[in-house]
Amino acid sequence: MSDKTRKSWIPPEMIATPTPSMAPLAPVGLEASWEQTRADAARVDPRDVTTFTGTPVVVLHNVRAGVEAVLAERAWFEAQADGPTLDFARVASATEAAEALVLTANRAARRGRAKPGLREKIQRARKALVALRAGADALLAAGIIDEVPDSSGTGPTGVARDCVELASLFRTKRAQTRHATAVTPALIQEAATLGTELLAEITPKGAPVSRQRTETEKAAADDRDRVAVVVTARYHYVERAAGWRWGAAASEHVPAMLAREAGRRDADDAEAEEEEDDDALDAGEGTTGEDDAASDEPAAPAARKQTPRSATKR
């Protein structure tokens, strides 16, 4: 068969010559940390895997602080001729694992976040609510009504409740409010319908979710939970080093992995409770931990002054 009659024939001059710019990009940042941690996460015993329920960015912040504190004392550790040998690369690897946790937790949280069409419906309800509230404020200023219902919140559930409440107000006061504002019967009807539908469709935060997870979602959650075990094990080594260096004062230099500033609320807690739930917590069994270290490693630190919140759920 000649070149001219071959259907798959491509002129040689049309074939691109490989160049350095065509080479695959190497992972960087959090993705690079995940690639470096992936193998250790895969080797975690399934019996040690539990559902991670902590806040990944808090873990990363605390791990970085602890690792930096220990690494800053390298000269002191190396000067202890009769002490155990400290693996500084192992200490630094805790930060790498914590970065991988942030990435994997983000991927797990983003799976199946919203029901189809729900976000668009929420946006429409917000626009309708703005018009209703402006009309209600105008009626109040004109003395046509005595009060405007308080807002139920800025989250989707609060918006839905306010749509229903204000639509009811304009419907029952239609005789007094007709032509007094730009609120039309169509807008009243739309707000009432959207509010009712949203209250039925939105899953309140903390409510059980019956939707079955896909295999992709299960895999993302499993990656997160396995990396959490790796982070816990690696940071345990950092805490042991801190215990050797500072003794009972270790907690003043190296924070507990899940510790928070007293009285400070979680970023998740600061969100309105009525925000739609991203996903149900992923089930898991077992405990996190690390095998007993060799005799030449630092001893465990003294009791911590900070009381970390639990990051796992039985």
C-alpha positions in Angstrom: 0.0 0.0 0.0 1.4 3.4 -1.0 1.6 6.3 1.3 -1.1 8.1 -0.7 -3.7 5.4 -0.3 -3.1 4.8 3.5 -6.0 6.4 5.4 -3.9 6.7 8.6 -0.9 8.3 6.9 0.3 11.6 8.3 2.9 13.6 6.5 6.2 13.5 8.6 6.4 17.3 8.6 3.0 17.5 10.4 4.2 15.4 13.3 5.2 17.7 16.2 8.8 17.4 17.4 8.9 16.8 21.2 10.2 19.8 23.1 10.9 20.4 26.8 7.7 22.5 27.1 5.7 19.4 26.1 6.9 17.4 29.0 4.4 16.7 31.9 4.6 19.2 34.7 5.9 18.0 38.0 3.5 18.4 41.0 4.3 21.3 43.3 3.1 22.5 46.7 0.4 20.5 48.4 0.1 18.1 45.4 3.8 17.3 45.6 3.4 16.6 49.4 0.6 14.3 48.6 2.7 12.4 46.1 5.4 12.0 48.6 3.0 10.8 51.3 0.8 8.6 49.1 2.9 5.4 49.5 3.0 5.6 53.3 -0.8 6.3 53.4 -1.4 3.2 51.2 0.5 1.1 53.7 -1.6 2.1 56.7 -3.3 -0.9 58.3 -7.1 -0.6 57.6 -7.7 -1.3 61.2 -6.0 1.9 62.1 -8.1 4.1 59.8 -10.8 6.2 61.3 -12.9 9.1 60.0 -10.9 12.4 60.3 -13.2 15.1 61.7 -10.7 17.7 62.5 -9.9 20.9 60.6 -7.0 20.3 58.2 -5.6 23.8 58.2 -5.4 23.9 62.0 -3.5 20.6 61.9 -1.1 22.1 59.3 -0.6 25.3 61.3 0.2 23.4 64.5 2.4 20.8 62.8 4.4 23.6 61.1 4.9 25.4 64.3 6.0 22.2 66.1 8.4 21.1 63.4 10.0 24.6 63.2 10.5 24.7 66.9 12.2 21.3 67.0 14.4 22.0 63.9 15.5 25.3 65.4 17.1 23.3 68.2 19.2 21.1 65.9 22.4 22.5 67.4 21.3 21.5 70.9 20.3 18.0 69.9 23.5 17.4 68.0 25.5 18.6 71.1 24.0 15.8 73.3 26.6 13.1 72.8 25.0 10.7 75.2 21.4 11.3 73.9 19.4 9.4 71.3 19.9 10.3 67.7 17.2 12.5 66.2 16.2 12.0 62.6 15.7 15.6 61.4 14.4 14.5 58.0 11.7 12.5 59.8 10.8 15.5 61.9 10.5 17.7 58.7 8.3 15.0 57.0 5.5 15.8 59.4 4.9 19.1 57.7 4.8 17.3 54.3 2.1 14.9 55.6 0.1 17.7 57.0 0.1 19.5 53.7 -1.1 16.3 52.0 -3.9 16.1 54.6 -5.1 19.6 53.5 -5.2 18.5 49.9 -6.9 15.1 50.4 -9.4 16.6 52.9 -10.3 19.3 50.4 -10.9 16.7 47.7 -13.1 14.6 49.9 -15.2 17.6 51.0 -15.9 18.7 47.5 -17.4 15.5 46.3 -21.1 15.8 45.5 -21.3 19.1 47.4 -24.7 20.3 46.0 -27.8 18.8 44.5 -28.4 19.6 40.8 -30.0 23.0 40.4 -30.0 23.8 44.1 -27.4 26.6 43.9 -29.3 28.3 41.1 -32.5 28.1 43.1 -30.8 29.6 46.2 -29.5 32.5 44.0 -33.0 33.2 42.8 -34.4 33.1 46.3 -31.8 35.6 47.4 -32.7 38.0 44.7 -36.4 37.7 45.5 -35.7 38.2 49.2 -33.8 41.4 48.5 -36.8 42.8 46.6 -39.2 41.7 49.4 -37.1 43.1 52.2 -36.7 46.4 50.4 -40.5 46.6 49.9 -41.1 45.7 53.5 -38.7 48.4 54.7 -40.5 51.0 52.5 -43.9 50.0 54.0 -42.5 50.3 57.5 -41.1 53.8 56.7 -44.5 54.8 55.3 -46.3 53.6 58.4 -48.3 51.0 56.5 -47.0 48.1 58.6 -45.8 48.2 62.2 -42.7 45.9 61.9 -40.6 43.9 59.5 -39.9 40.3 60.5 -36.3 39.7 61.7 -33.9 37.9 59.4 -33.6 34.2 60.0 -30.0 34.2 58.8 -27.9 34.6 55.7 -27.5 30.9 54.9 -29.7 29.1 52.4 -32.1 27.9 55.1 -32.4 31.4 56.5 -33.1 32.8 53.1 -35.8 30.2 52.5 -37.5 31.0 55.8 -37.4 34.7 55.1 -38.9 34.2 51.6 -41.8 32.3 53.1 -42.3 34.8 55.9 -42.2 37.9 53.8 -44.3 36.4 51.0 -46.9 35.6 53.6 -46.7 39.2 54.9 -47.3 40.7 51.5 -50.1 38.2 50.7 -52.0 38.9 53.9 -51.5 42.7 53.7 -52.2 42.8 50.0 -55.1 45.2 50.4 -53.0 47.8 52.2 -49.8 47.3 50.3 -51.2 47.2 46.7 -49.4 49.7 44.5 -47.3 50.9 47.5 -44.2 49.0 46.5 -42.7 47.3 43.4 -43.5 43.9 44.9 -45.8 42.1 42.5 -48.1 39.1 42.9 -45.7 37.2 40.7 -42.8 38.0 43.0 -44.8 37.0 46.0 -45.7 33.7 44.4 -42.1 33.0 43.3 -40.7 33.8 46.8 -43.2 31.5 48.5 -42.6 28.7 46.1 -38.8 28.9 46.2 -38.8 29.1 50.0 -41.0 26.1 50.4 -39.0 24.0 47.9 -35.6 25.0 49.5 -36.7 24.1 53.0 -37.6 20.6 51.6 -34.4 20.2 49.6 -31.6 21.6 51.8 -30.0 19.2 54.2 -29.4 21.1 57.5 -25.8 21.0 58.8 -25.4 18.0 61.1 -28.4 16.1 59.8 -27.9 12.5 58.5 -27.4 12.2 54.8 -28.9 9.1 53.2 -27.3 9.6 49.7 -25.0 6.7 48.8 -21.5 7.7 48.1 -19.9 6.8 44.8 -16.7 4.8 44.6 -14.8 8.0 43.8 -16.1 9.7 46.9 -15.2 6.7 49.0 -11.7 6.7 47.7 -11.2 10.4 48.3 -12.4 10.0 51.9 -10.2 7.0 52.4 -7.1 8.9 51.2 -7.9 11.7 53.7 -8.3 9.3 56.6 -5.2 7.3 55.8 -3.1 10.5 55.5 -4.5 11.6 58.9 -3.0 8.5 60.4 0.3 9.2 58.8 0.3 12.8 60.1 -0.5 11.6 63.6 2.3 9.1 63.6 4.9 11.6 62.2 3.9 14.4 64.6 4.1 12.0 67.5 7.8 11.7 66.8 8.0 15.5 66.8 6.3 15.6 70.2 8.7 13.0 71.6 11.6 15.1 70.5 10.0 18.2 72.1 9.6 16.2 75.3 13.3 15.3 75.3 14.3 18.9 74.7 12.0 20.8 77.0 10.6 18.2 79.3 7.4 19.3 81.1 7.5 22.6 79.2 7.2 20.9 75.8 3.7 22.2 75.2 4.9 25.8 75.5 7.1 25.2 72.4 5.3 22.5 70.4 1.4 22.8 70.2 -0.7 19.7 70.2 -1.7 18.7 66.7 -5.4 19.6 67.1 -5.0 22.4 69.6 -6.8 25.7 69.2 -6.6 29.0 70.8 -8.9 29.1 73.8 -12.2 30.6 73.1 -11.7 30.7 69.3 -14.5 29.1 67.2 -13.8 26.8 64.3 -14.0 28.2 60.9 -16.6 25.7 60.2 -18.6 26.6 63.3 -18.5 30.3 62.2 -20.5 29.4 59.2 -24.3 29.7 59.4 -25.7 26.4 60.7 -28.2 26.4 57.9 -25.6 26.0 55.2 -26.2 22.9 53.1 -24.2 19.9 54.2 -21.3 19.0 52.0 -21.3 15.3 52.8 -22.1 12.9 55.5 -19.2 11.9 57.7 -17.4 8.9 56.3 -17.5 5.8 58.4 -14.3 4.3 59.7 -13.0 1.9 62.4 -9.9 1.5 64.4 -7.5 4.0 66.0 -4.6 6.1 64.9 -1.2 5.6 66.4 2.4 4.6 65.8 4.4 1.5 66.7 6.7 1.8 69.7 9.8 3.6 68.6 13.3 2.2 68.8 15.3 2.7 71.9 17.5 5.4 70.4 14.6 7.7 69.7 13.4 10.6 72.1 11.2 9.7 75.0 7.6 10.7 75.0 6.9 14.3 76.2 5.3 15.1 79.5 1.6 15.7 79.8 0.3 18.4 77.5 -1.2 21.6 78.9 -3.4 22.0 75.8 -6.4 19.7 75.3 -6.8 18.9 71.7 -10.2 18.2 70.2 -10.7 14.7 68.9 -10.0 14.3 65.2 -11.5 10.8 64.8 -14.9 9.4 65.2 -15.6 5.8 66.2 
